[in-house]
């Protein structure tokens, strides 16, 4: 199958979306598919290694998210290029420049199209004139207009699916959690961890609380920092290591300074993907106070690295993170300090929960993710073929007897696609 992926965000950019696309691309290639990436230019991209598989449009930083980019030219060139590639399906991962282009190309060449809805924009309105221009209802209408033109939608969690249904979107919809490349988080040599600790000014006996991801307002990292004074009363050698970068880093550094926590809170900045595993293994636990996650990739990565996870309870993790079984959950920010101390002090319970988490994350492996996406592509292409055979007869999604979409791929299930069904689709 020739697959065209259209995205404004792609490696070497660091984000949950970029990681999800990278994993999906790798798995689809392993299955023998040809995958073309259509994305924006990036000054840090290795163009030589991308030759023939990644096509980049001239772009500029997005005004509301400067670390993201949007295409500004070259659209017609891409349209002609796609006409020569004989794509079987188009999969978009953005609602902006490349997403709009992917939709346009799919319509022009009569190619089935599918869209993954990664971002719940109602959680990000504070970036746009502090929420004074766009309202949630306006965003809902724009989202519905965008999604309704696709043959199907993929959501990474049931939370996102429910959000789209609340916007009145009732397309053929698949909930497929992004898989984790478990092999990437295999244990490293102890000397590597010791060297990293030394470079960061962390003592060999210090307890390390790890936060990893985009440093943004919606991630609620300030709640973790605010918990540290209370944690230090019981764990005086604890260190909070914040891995990543983002728009509120300076604001958080100011909070650290005001609380005199400079010796206990370490900002590493952005870390290259190939070194991420080492940073996970630096920690004694992983913590997130966010309730705006749509994929929860960092939770899964921490679990793959056998770290106990401390997370704020949210619909996005229901069935995946279970309190005292596969993670430690809290409801309110004021509960966080006590929970962090409990996890750091009760090492036996922490180790048991981490072991359970490691087993749980195997059910959403990168391999299974690729198989789920492949099965979805096959079904969408077959539905599209039937619709074309019917000519002007429009097949409503609600009338399609889908073999796959009827069984939601949820984080609480095994996310398995029957082997017999997969093999028959390949024949």
Order of alpha helices (4+ residues) and beta strands (2+ residues): beta-alpha-beta-alpha-beta-beta-beta-alpha-beta-alpha-beta-alpha-beta-alpha-beta-alpha-beta-alpha-beta-alpha-beta-alpha-beta-alpha-beta-beta-alpha-alpha-alpha-alpha
